[in-house]
Amino acid sequence: MARIDLGSVSRPAGVRVVARAQSHIPAIAAAFNRGDVAESTLYHLPRSHVALSAGYEGGRRHRTIRNFTILRHKSVVGVCSLFAPAFAGVQLAIAIFDAASRGLGVGRFAVSTLCDVAFDELHAGRVELGTYPDNHAAIRCYEACGFSREALLRSSIYHNGAWRDLLWMAHVR
Ligand SMILES: CC(C)(COP(=O)(O)OP(=O)(O)OC[C@H]1O[C@@H](n2cnc3c(N)ncnc32)[C@H](O)[C@@H]1OP(=O)(O)O)[C@@H](O)C(=O)NCCC(=O)NCCS
């Protein structure tokens, strides 16, 4: 499949996607544990500062996960990562904590930046991810970055007292 031309993905003002640093962890832990993305995240919450720090350190040392922080005007507004896939290639996850920073193209910029890392640096041929089928903003963002819908994994994740379906998507180089 041809790689989609992402020339239209521009960097929203003041936004940077940077390698995660320990100094970002308190803001990330606080945002997860306030429930800023509890509705749509696939993560188990709450996440302790210790667990987040250990995950960050372990991933950095063993190169099992590439963690990034999304900054907007130097504030931590979100996170995104590349890690071992469920099926093939590398898996991508993203969460923008700050509601005022959503819908501005930040997600599109971060996802396309991580796809560039996956394809050009890691030489992966495929980037995959899962999302809830009713997360329309996420699906639109991923499709704009070249992802296609691959499968509906039924009753795949237990969230908020119910089993929910997961839409599996991938971007293939
Ligand atoms: C999903 C998420 C990463 C997307 O990032 P974002 O910066 O908000 O996305 P973008 O602004 O780049 O693109 C979102 C698109 O969805 C559209 N959109 C927003 N809400 C929508 C809705 N309810 N229905 C349909 N489209 C919607 C936006 O208009 C935009 O499309 P457009 O640029 O063509 O107008 C971000 O919203 C987020 O982190 N949400 C909370 C956590 C989460 O859901 N993480 C993903 C888990 S899989």
The ligand as an SDF file (V2000), in Angstrom:
LIG
                    3D

 48 50  0  0  0  0  0  0  0  0999 V2000
   -8.1600   11.0870   20.0500 C   0  0  0  0  0  0  0  0  0  0  0  0
   -7.1790   12.2460   20.1040 C   0  0  0  0  0  0  0  0  0  0  0  0
   -5.7750   11.7030   20.2670 C   0  0  0  0  0  0  0  0  0  0  0  0
   -7.2340   13.0020   18.7840 C   0  0  0  0  0  0  0  0  0  0  0  0
   -6.3650   14.1000   18.8780 O   0  0  0  0  0  0  0  0  0  0  0  0
   -6.9160   15.5630   18.4680 P   0  0  0  0  0  0  0  0  0  0  0  0
   -5.8220   16.5270   18.5810 O   0  0  0  0  0  0  0  0  0  0  0  0
   -8.1400   15.8560   19.2450 O   0  0  0  0  0  0  0  0  0  0  0  0
   -7.2470   15.2550   16.9490 O   0  0  0  0  0  0  0  0  0  0  0  0
   -7.1680   16.2030   15.6790 P   0  0  0  0  0  0  0  0  0  0  0  0
   -7.5710   17.5970   16.0560 O   0  0  0  0  0  0  0  0  0  0  0  0
   -5.8540   16.0310   15.0290 O   0  0  0  0  0  0  0  0  0  0  0  0
   -8.2530   15.5040   14.7590 O   0  0  0  0  0  0  0  0  0  0  0  0
   -9.5100   15.1600   15.2880 C   0  0  0  0  0  0  0  0  0  0  0  0
  -10.5280   15.1450   14.1730 C   0  0  0  0  0  0  0  0  0  0  0  0
  -11.7420   14.5850   14.6850 O   0  0  0  0  0  0  0  0  0  0  0  0
  -12.7890   15.5190   14.5000 C   0  0  0  0  0  0  0  0  0  0  0  0
  -13.7110   15.3260   15.6120 N   0  0  0  0  0  0  0  0  0  0  0  0
  -13.6380   15.8050   16.8610 C   0  0  0  0  0  0  0  0  0  0  0  0
  -14.7010   15.3680   17.5830 N   0  0  0  0  0  0  0  0  0  0  0  0
  -15.4200   14.5840   16.7400 C   0  0  0  0  0  0  0  0  0  0  0  0
  -16.6240   13.8510   16.8730 C   0  0  0  0  0  0  0  0  0  0  0  0
  -17.2900   13.8120   18.0210 N   0  0  0  0  0  0  0  0  0  0  0  0
  -17.0870   13.1620   15.7890 N   0  0  0  0  0  0  0  0  0  0  0  0
  -16.4220   13.1710   14.6140 C   0  0  0  0  0  0  0  0  0  0  0  0
  -15.2630   13.8620   14.4280 N   0  0  0  0  0  0  0  0  0  0  0  0
  -14.7740   14.5470   15.4810 C   0  0  0  0  0  0  0  0  0  0  0  0
  -12.1200   16.8780   14.4790 C   0  0  0  0  0  0  0  0  0  0  0  0
  -12.9280   17.8490   13.8440 O   0  0  0  0  0  0  0  0  0  0  0  0
  -10.8640   16.5310   13.6780 C   0  0  0  0  0  0  0  0  0  0  0  0
  -11.1590   16.3500   12.3180 O   0  0  0  0  0  0  0  0  0  0  0  0
  -10.8730   17.5140   11.2380 P   0  0  0  0  0  0  0  0  0  0  0  0
   -9.4810   17.9950   11.4950 O   0  0  0  0  0  0  0  0  0  0  0  0
  -11.0310   16.8440    9.9330 O   0  0  0  0  0  0  0  0  0  0  0  0
  -11.8760   18.5820   11.5050 O   0  0  0  0  0  0  0  0  0  0  0  0
   -7.5130   13.2220   21.2690 C   0  0  0  0  0  0  0  0  0  0  0  0
   -8.7690   13.8010   21.0350 O   0  0  0  0  0  0  0  0  0  0  0  0
   -7.5110   12.5350   22.6280 C   0  0  0  0  0  0  0  0  0  0  0  0
   -6.4590   12.2860   23.1660 O   0  0  0  0  0  0  0  0  0  0  0  0
   -8.6880   12.2450   23.1880 N   0  0  0  0  0  0  0  0  0  0  0  0
   -8.7840   11.6560   24.5260 C   0  0  0  0  0  0  0  0  0  0  0  0
   -8.0060   10.3490   24.6890 C   0  0  0  0  0  0  0  0  0  0  0  0
   -8.2380    9.4010   23.5410 C   0  0  0  0  0  0  0  0  0  0  0  0
   -9.3510    9.2260   23.0770 O   0  0  0  0  0  0  0  0  0  0  0  0
   -7.1430    8.7690   23.0910 N   0  0  0  0  0  0  0  0  0  0  0  0
   -7.1810    7.8300   22.0050 C   0  0  0  0  0  0  0  0  0  0  0  0
   -7.4500    6.4880   22.5370 C   0  0  0  0  0  0  0  0  0  0  0  0
   -7.4670    5.2900   21.2070 S   0  0  0  0  0  0  0  0  0  0  0  0
  1  2  1  0
  2  3  1  0
  2  4  1  0
  2 36  1  0
  4  5  1  0
  5  6  1  0
  6  7  2  0
  6  8  1  0
  6  9  1  0
  9 10  1  0
 10 11  2  0
 10 12  1  0
 10 13  1  0
 13 14  1  0
 14 15  1  0
 15 16  1  0
 15 30  1  0
 16 17  1  0
 17 18  1  0
 17 28  1  0
 18 19  1  0
 18 27  1  0
 19 20  2  0
 20 21  1  0
 21 22  1  0
 21 27  2  0
 22 23  1  0
 22 24  2  0
 24 25  1  0
 25 26  2  0
 26 27  1  0
 28 29  1  0
 28 30  1  0
 30 31  1  0
 31 32  1  0
 32 33  2  0
 32 34  1  0
 32 35  1  0
 36 37  1  0
 36 38  1  0
 38 39  2  0
 38 40  1  0
 40 41  1  0
 41 42  1  0
 42 43  1  0
 43 44  2  0
 43 45  1  0
 45 46  1  0
 46 47  1  0
 47 48  1  0
M  END
$$$$
